[in-house]
Amino acid sequence: MRSYKINRDTLETKISVEINLDGSGKSKIDTGIGFFDHMLTLMAFHGKFDINIKCEGDTYVDDHHTIEDIGIALGQCVKNALGNRRGIKRYSTVFIPMDESLAQTSIDISNRPYLVFNAEFKDKRVGNMTTQMVKEFFRAFVNESRVTLHINLLYGENDHHKIEAIFKSFARALKEAIKIAITIPIVSYQSKSFNKNTIFIPKAIINIFIIGSPKLSNNNFIKLLFFFAAIIFVPYFFLLSITSFVVRPLVFIVFLLINTIRFIFFYNKKYSTIFQKKKLKFNF
């Protein structure tokens, strides 16, 4: 389970952020900024991340410190939850429409922080969130998570729809980029040569064998070990169970035949007299 929790206290904000990258989309968000809560909830749902955020900020001044500091804390959580990043797909590009708006997000989990943000908004605010802070949130996230992120709003009219399309496309792109993909050599039995093929192992299978340890979940050698163990032992136990269903009826049939023969030879008078004449002895 790739998860991390952080508490961040500054003069302006007091923040607690917890994320599970292999979650189911559950969230509990309280930032004090209603529209921002809505966007983060959508991010958790579409990325299938479990996110808990609690923030007490100086919103009586404005929303700048709250949104930026949450971006910082969330970026640090993602970075630490991913660990050494080995075995992930790394790249992803996602297009998401929201009514008349269309957003594109491309991401590279590269350890090189860089943000390209091409989006314009008509209004200064949507709800109680300033539209300028959308870019500032992603800038803070990129700098702390150390990813390369390109966000392009291709077109749109309603600012609410524009921002929602951006957050949804970002969440789905991040979800796709952090999926685990393990590359292993596969032997060709005809040519006896090695062909490099990529086997994508669903995270659910990884989690069956690697239970809740960040060190193990980021160790590809351990993953491969459990993967090959599953390949070897799962068919073995399957065959063992099938064999038990086959062998038991066979044993019963053989036992029935033996007792039938014994009945014919020892309890049937006709056959018993024949064998007595031939002076045959049977010892059972």
Contacts in CASP RR format, 6 or more apart in sequence:
PFRMAT RR
TARGET T0000
AUTHOR 0000-0000-0000
METHOD contacts of the structure
MODEL  1
MRSYKINRDTLETKISVEINLDGSGKSKIDTGIGFFDHMLTLMAFHGKFD
INIKCEGDTYVDDHHTIEDIGIALGQCVKNALGNRRGIKRYSTVFIPMDE
SLAQTSIDISNRPYLVFNAEFKDKRVGNMTTQMVKEFFRAFVNESRVTLH
INLLYGENDHHKIEAIFKSFARALKEAIKIAITIPIVSYQSKSFNKNTIF
IPKAIINIFIIGSPKLSNNNFIKLLFFFAAIIFVPYFFLLSITSFVVRPL
VFIVFLLINTIRFIFFYNKKYSTIFQKKKLKFNF
1 20 0 8 1.000
1 22 0 8 1.000
1 207 0 8 1.000
1 211 0 8 1.000
1 212 0 8 1.000
1 214 0 8 1.000
1 217 0 8 1.000
2 20 0 8 1.000
2 21 0 8 1.000
2 22 0 8 1.000
2 81 0 8 1.000
2 82 0 8 1.000
2 83 0 8 1.000
2 178 0 8 1.000
2 214 0 8 1.000
2 217 0 8 1.000
2 218 0 8 1.000
3 18 0 8 1.000
3 19 0 8 1.000
3 20 0 8 1.000
3 21 0 8 1.000
3 22 0 8 1.000
3 50 0 8 1.000
3 81 0 8 1.000
3 214 0 8 1.000
4 18 0 8 1.000
4 19 0 8 1.000
4 76 0 8 1.000
4 77 0 8 1.000
4 78 0 8 1.000
4 80 0 8 1.000
4 81 0 8 1.000
5 16 0 8 1.000
5 17 0 8 1.000
5 18 0 8 1.000
5 19 0 8 1.000
5 77 0 8 1.000
6 16 0 8 1.000
6 17 0 8 1.000
6 18 0 8 1.000
6 73 0 8 1.000
6 76 0 8 1.000
6 77 0 8 1.000
6 80 0 8 1.000
7 15 0 8 1.000
7 16 0 8 1.000
8 14 0 8 1.000
8 15 0 8 1.000
8 16 0 8 1.000
8 17 0 8 1.000
8 69 0 8 1.000
8 72 0 8 1.000
8 73 0 8 1.000
9 15 0 8 1.000
10 65 0 8 1.000
10 69 0 8 1.000
12 57 0 8 1.000
12 58 0 8 1.000
12 61 0 8 1.000
12 65 0 8 1.000
12 66 0 8 1.000
12 69 0 8 1.000
13 55 0 8 1.000
13 56 0 8 1.000
13 57 0 8 1.000
13 58 0 8 1.000
13 65 0 8 1.000
13 66 0 8 1.000
13 69 0 8 1.000
13 70 0 8 1.000
14 55 0 8 1.000
14 56 0 8 1.000
14 57 0 8 1.000
15 53 0 8 1.000
15 54 0 8 1.000
15 55 0 8 1.000
15 56 0 8 1.000
15 69 0 8 1.000
15 70 0 8 1.000
15 73 0 8 1.000
16 52 0 8 1.000
16 53 0 8 1.000
16 54 0 8 1.000
16 55 0 8 1.000
17 51 0 8 1.000
17 52 0 8 1.000
17 53 0 8 1.000
17 70 0 8 1.000
17 73 0 8 1.000
17 74 0 8 1.000
17 77 0 8 1.000
18 50 0 8 1.000
18 51 0 8 1.000
18 52 0 8 1.000
18 53 0 8 1.000
18 77 0 8 1.000
19 49 0 8 1.000
19 50 0 8 1.000
19 51 0 8 1.000
19 52 0 8 1.000
19 74 0 8 1.000
19 77 0 8 1.000
19 78 0 8 1.000
19 81 0 8 1.000
20 49 0 8 1.000
20 50 0 8 1.000
20 51 0 8 1.000
20 81 0 8 1.000
21 49 0 8 1.000
21 78 0 8 1.000
21 81 0 8 1.000
21 82 0 8 1.000
21 178 0 8 1.000
22 203 0 8 1.000
22 207 0 8 1.000
23 48 0 8 1.000
23 49 0 8 1.000
23 50 0 8 1.000
24 48 0 8 1.000
24 50 0 8 1.000
25 44 0 8 1.000
25 45 0 8 1.000
25 47 0 8 1.000
25 48 0 8 1.000
25 49 0 8 1.000
25 50 0 8 1.000
25 51 0 8 1.000
26 44 0 8 1.000
26 50 0 8 1.000
26 51 0 8 1.000
27 40 0 8 1.000
27 41 0 8 1.000
27 44 0 8 1.000
27 45 0 8 1.000
27 49 0 8 1.000
27 50 0 8 1.000
27 51 0 8 1.000
27 52 0 8 1.000
27 53 0 8 1.000
28 51 0 8 1.000
28 52 0 8 1.000
28 53 0 8 1.000
28 54 0 8 1.000
29 37 0 8 1.000
29 40 0 8 1.000
29 41 0 8 1.000
29 44 0 8 1.000
29 51 0 8 1.000
29 52 0 8 1.000
29 53 0 8 1.000
30 37 0 8 1.000
30 53 0 8 1.000
30 54 0 8 1.000
30 55 0 8 1.000
31 37 0 8 1.000
31 40 0 8 1.000
31 53 0 8 1.000
31 55 0 8 1.000
31 66 0 8 1.000
31 67 0 8 1.000
31 70 0 8 1.000
32 55 0 8 1.000
32 57 0 8 1.000
32 59 0 8 1.000
32 66 0 8 1.000
33 59 0 8 1.000
33 63 0 8 1.000
33 66 0 8 1.000
33 67 0 8 1.000
33 128 0 8 1.000
33 129 0 8 1.000
34 127 0 8 1.000
34 128 0 8 1.000
34 129 0 8 1.000
35 126 0 8 1.000
35 127 0 8 1.000
35 128 0 8 1.000
35 129 0 8 1.000
35 160 0 8 1.000
36 63 0 8 1.000
36 66 0 8 1.000
36 67 0 8 1.000
36 70 0 8 1.000
36 129 0 8 1.000
36 133 0 8 1.000
39 129 0 8 1.000
39 163 0 8 1.000
39 164 0 8 1.000
39 167 0 8 1.000
40 51 0 8 1.000
40 53 0 8 1.000
40 70 0 8 1.000
40 167 0 8 1.000
42 164 0 8 1.000
42 167 0 8 1.000
42 168 0 8 1.000
42 171 0 8 1.000
43 49 0 8 1.000
43 51 0 8 1.000
43 167 0 8 1.000
43 168 0 8 1.000
43 170 0 8 1.000
43 171 0 8 1.000
44 50 0 8 1.000
44 51 0 8 1.000
44 171 0 8 1.000
45 171 0 8 1.000
46 167 0 8 1.000
46 168 0 8 1.000
46 171 0 8 1.000
46 172 0 8 1.000
46 175 0 8 1.000
47 171 0 8 1.000
47 172 0 8 1.000
47 174 0 8 1.000
47 175 0 8 1.000
48 175 0 8 1.000
49 171 0 8 1.000
49 175 0 8 1.000
51 74 0 8 1.000
53 70 0 8 1.000
53 74 0 8 1.000
55 66 0 8 1.000
55 69 0 8 1.000
55 70 0 8 1.000
57 65 0 8 1.000
57 66 0 8 1.000
58 65 0 8 1.000
58 66 0 8 1.000
59 66 0 8 1.000
62 130 0 8 1.000
63 128 0 8 1.000
63 129 0 8 1.000
63 130 0 8 1.000
63 133 0 8 1.000
64 130 0 8 1.000
64 133 0 8 1.000
64 136 0 8 1.000
67 129 0 8 1.000
67 133 0 8 1.000
67 136 0 8 1.000
67 137 0 8 1.000
68 133 0 8 1.000
68 136 0 8 1.000
68 137 0 8 1.000
68 140 0 8 1.000
69 140 0 8 1.000
70 137 0 8 1.000
70 140 0 8 1.000
71 137 0 8 1.000
71 140 0 8 1.000
71 141 0 8 1.000
71 144 0 8 1.000
72 140 0 8 1.000
72 141 0 8 1.000
72 143 0 8 1.000
72 144 0 8 1.000
73 144 0 8 1.000
74 141 0 8 1.000
74 144 0 8 1.000
74 145 0 8 1.000
75 140 0 8 1.000
75 141 0 8 1.000
75 144 0 8 1.000
75 145 0 8 1.000
76 144 0 8 1.000
76 145 0 8 1.000
78 141 0 8 1.000
78 145 0 8 1.000
78 174 0 8 1.000
79 144 0 8 1.000
79 145 0 8 1.000
79 146 0 8 1.000
81 214 0 8 1.000
82 88 0 8 1.000
82 109 0 8 1.000
82 178 0 8 1.000
82 218 0 8 1.000
83 214 0 8 1.000
83 218 0 8 1.000
84 218 0 8 1.000
85 109 0 8 1.000
85 111 0 8 1.000
86 218 0 8 1.000
86 220 0 8 1.000
87 180 0 8 1.000
87 181 0 8 1.000
87 182 0 8 1.000
87 183 0 8 1.000
87 220 0 8 1.000
88 109 0 8 1.000
88 177 0 8 1.000
88 178 0 8 1.000
88 179 0 8 1.000
88 180 0 8 1.000
88 181 0 8 1.000
89 176 0 8 1.000
89 177 0 8 1.000
89 178 0 8 1.000
89 179 0 8 1.000
89 180 0 8 1.000
89 181 0 8 1.000
90 108 0 8 1.000
90 109 0 8 1.000
90 110 0 8 1.000
90 177 0 8 1.000
91 106 0 8 1.000
91 107 0 8 1.000
91 108 0 8 1.000
91 109 0 8 1.000
91 177 0 8 1.000
92 106 0 8 1.000
92 107 0 8 1.000
92 173 0 8 1.000
92 174 0 8 1.000
92 175 0 8 1.000
92 176 0 8 1.000
92 177 0 8 1.000
93 104 0 8 1.000
93 105 0 8 1.000
93 106 0 8 1.000
93 107 0 8 1.000
93 173 0 8 1.000
94 104 0 8 1.000
94 105 0 8 1.000
94 169 0 8 1.000
94 172 0 8 1.000
94 173 0 8 1.000
94 176 0 8 1.000
95 102 0 8 1.000
95 103 0 8 1.000
95 104 0 8 1.000
95 169 0 8 1.000
96 102 0 8 1.000
96 103 0 8 1.000
96 105 0 8 1.000
96 165 0 8 1.000
96 168 0 8 1.000
96 169 0 8 1.000
96 172 0 8 1.000
97 103 0 8 1.000
97 165 0 8 1.000
98 161 0 8 1.000
98 162 0 8 1.000
98 164 0 8 1.000
98 165 0 8 1.000
98 168 0 8 1.000
99 158 0 8 1.000
99 161 0 8 1.000
100 155 0 8 1.000
100 156 0 8 1.000
100 157 0 8 1.000
100 158 0 8 1.000
100 161 0 8 1.000
101 153 0 8 1.000
101 155 0 8 1.000
101 156 0 8 1.000
101 157 0 8 1.000
101 158 0 8 1.000
101 161 0 8 1.000
101 162 0 8 1.000
101 164 0 8 1.000
101 165 0 8 1.000
102 153 0 8 1.000
102 154 0 8 1.000
102 155 0 8 1.000
102 156 0 8 1.000
102 165 0 8 1.000
103 119 0 8 1.000
103 151 0 8 1.000
103 152 0 8 1.000
103 153 0 8 1.000
103 154 0 8 1.000
103 162 0 8 1.000
103 165 0 8 1.000
103 166 0 8 1.000
103 168 0 8 1.000
103 169 0 8 1.000
104 150 0 8 1.000
104 151 0 8 1.000
104 152 0 8 1.000
104 154 0 8 1.000
104 169 0 8 1.000
105 149 0 8 1.000
105 150 0 8 1.000
105 151 0 8 1.000
105 152 0 8 1.000
105 166 0 8 1.000
105 169 0 8 1.000
105 170 0 8 1.000
105 172 0 8 1.000
105 173 0 8 1.000
106 149 0 8 1.000
106 150 0 8 1.000
106 173 0 8 1.000
107 147 0 8 1.000
107 148 0 8 1.000
107 149 0 8 1.000
107 150 0 8 1.000
107 170 0 8 1.000
107 173 0 8 1.000
107 174 0 8 1.000
107 177 0 8 1.000
108 147 0 8 1.000
108 148 0 8 1.000
108 149 0 8 1.000
108 177 0 8 1.000
109 147 0 8 1.000
109 177 0 8 1.000
109 178 0 8 1.000
110 146 0 8 1.000
110 147 0 8 1.000
110 148 0 8 1.000
111 146 0 8 1.000
112 146 0 8 1.000
112 148 0 8 1.000
113 142 0 8 1.000
113 143 0 8 1.000
113 144 0 8 1.000
113 145 0 8 1.000
113 146 0 8 1.000
113 147 0 8 1.000
113 148 0 8 1.000
114 142 0 8 1.000
114 148 0 8 1.000
114 149 0 8 1.000
115 135 0 8 1.000
115 138 0 8 1.000
115 139 0 8 1.000
115 142 0 8 1.000
115 149 0 8 1.000
115 150 0 8 1.000
115 151 0 8 1.000
116 149 0 8 1.000
116 150 0 8 1.000
116 151 0 8 1.000
116 152 0 8 1.000
117 135 0 8 1.000
117 138 0 8 1.000
117 139 0 8 1.000
117 151 0 8 1.000
118 151 0 8 1.000
118 152 0 8 1.000
118 153 0 8 1.000
119 134 0 8 1.000
119 135 0 8 1.000
119 151 0 8 1.000
119 152 0 8 1.000
119 153 0 8 1.000
119 162 0 8 1.000
119 166 0 8 1.000
120 153 0 8 1.000
121 131 0 8 1.000
121 134 0 8 1.000
121 159 0 8 1.000
121 162 0 8 1.000
121 163 0 8 1.000
122 159 0 8 1.000
123 131 0 8 1.000
123 159 0 8 1.000
124 130 0 8 1.000
124 131 0 8 1.000
124 132 0 8 1.000
125 131 0 8 1.000
126 159 0 8 1.000
126 160 0 8 1.000
126 163 0 8 1.000
131 159 0 8 1.000
131 163 0 8 1.000
134 163 0 8 1.000
134 166 0 8 1.000
138 149 0 8 1.000
138 151 0 8 1.000
138 170 0 8 1.000
141 149 0 8 1.000
142 148 0 8 1.000
142 149 0 8 1.000
149 170 0 8 1.000
151 166 0 8 1.000
151 169 0 8 1.000
151 170 0 8 1.000
153 162 0 8 1.000
153 165 0 8 1.000
153 166 0 8 1.000
156 162 0 8 1.000
179 200 0 8 1.000
179 203 0 8 1.000
180 200 0 8 1.000
180 201 0 8 1.000
180 203 0 8 1.000
180 206 0 8 1.000
180 223 0 8 1.000
181 198 0 8 1.000
181 199 0 8 1.000
181 200 0 8 1.000
181 201 0 8 1.000
182 198 0 8 1.000
182 199 0 8 1.000
182 200 0 8 1.000
182 201 0 8 1.000
182 220 0 8 1.000
182 223 0 8 1.000
182 224 0 8 1.000
182 227 0 8 1.000
183 196 0 8 1.000
183 197 0 8 1.000
183 198 0 8 1.000
183 199 0 8 1.000
184 197 0 8 1.000
184 199 0 8 1.000
184 224 0 8 1.000
185 194 0 8 1.000
185 195 0 8 1.000
185 196 0 8 1.000
185 197 0 8 1.000
186 194 0 8 1.000
186 195 0 8 1.000
186 196 0 8 1.000
186 197 0 8 1.000
187 193 0 8 1.000
187 194 0 8 1.000
188 194 0 8 1.000
188 195 0 8 1.000
201 223 0 8 1.000
201 227 0 8 1.000
205 230 0 8 1.000
206 217 0 8 1.000
206 223 0 8 1.000
206 226 0 8 1.000
209 223 0 8 1.000
209 226 0 8 1.000
209 227 0 8 1.000
209 229 0 8 1.000
209 230 0 8 1.000
210 216 0 8 1.000
210 217 0 8 1.000
210 222 0 8 1.000
210 223 0 8 1.000
210 226 0 8 1.000
216 222 0 8 1.000
262 284 0 8 1.000
264 271 0 8 1.000
265 271 0 8 1.000
265 272 0 8 1.000
265 275 0 8 1.000
265 282 0 8 1.000
266 272 0 8 1.000
266 282 0 8 1.000
275 282 0 8 1.000
END
